[in-house]
Amino acid sequence: MTQRREGRQEVRREQKPSVFARLLQMRLFRFPYEAYYELRYKVTWPTFEEARNMTIAVIALSIALGVVLGLVDIGLFQLFRLITGTAR
């Protein structure tokens, strides 16, 4: 495409997309970029206090569930020994 401007001829070429723009069109590079963008700008991260409280809750519930499952295991084992006649 050519244009006349004040007596001289200027040649304009269509610009190619930048290397970065071309890489983003490829799936291999688009996914990490979109994942980074989403984690950086769209996710609402918890505050330190919220994260600490949730961590404490998870640990407490895990311990409580472990105790309950342990007691159920011991009870079922004792029932099994009673049924099979191997109780001491």
N, C-alpha and C positions, 0 to 999 in steps of 0.2 A: 504494500500500500504506500503510495507516495502522496505528499501534500506540498503545495507551494506556499512558502511563507517568505514574504518580503524579498522576492527575487531569487531565492535560492531553494533548492530542492532538498527536502528532508525525507529520509527513508525510515519508516517505522517497521519494525519486525514484531510479529506477535510473540509475546514473552512466553517461554515455557514455564510450567510450574517449577518451583524450587525443588531441590533434592528432597528436602523434608516433606513437602507436600506430596511428592511422588511416592515416598516411602509409606506415608499414611494411607495411600490408596491400596497398598498390599495388605492382605489379611494378617500376615505374620507380624507386621509392625503396627497395624491398627489396633489390635487387641491390647497389647501392653500400654499403648498411649491412652486408650479409652479407660482402661482399668485405673491408671494413674490419675487421670482427670477426675474420674468418679470418686476415688478415695480422697483426693486433695480438695475438691470443691463441692461435692454433693453430700458426702457422709457427715452426719452430725455425731462427733465423737463425744463419749461421756467425759465428765470432769474427773479429776483425780479422786475426789471423795466418792462419786458414784461408782467408779471402777473398783475402789477399795471395798465399798459396802457390798457390791455384787460378788466380789471374790470371797469375802468372808461368808456370805450366804451360801455360795456353792460349796465351800469347804465344810461348813456346818451340816448342810444337807447330805453331803457325801459321807461324813462320819456317822450321822444318824441312820442313813440307809445301810451302811456297812454293819452297824450294831444290830439293826433289825434283821437283816439277812443272816448274820452270824447266829443269832438266837433261833431263827427258824431252822437253820441247818443243824444246830445242836439238837433241837427238839425232834426233827425228822429222823436224825441218826439214832436217837434214843428209842423212838417208836419202832424203827427198823430192827434194832437189837432186841426189843421186847417181842416183836412178832416172830423173829427167827429163832428166838430162844438162846441167843448168845449173850444175854445180859449177865453180869457178874453176880 
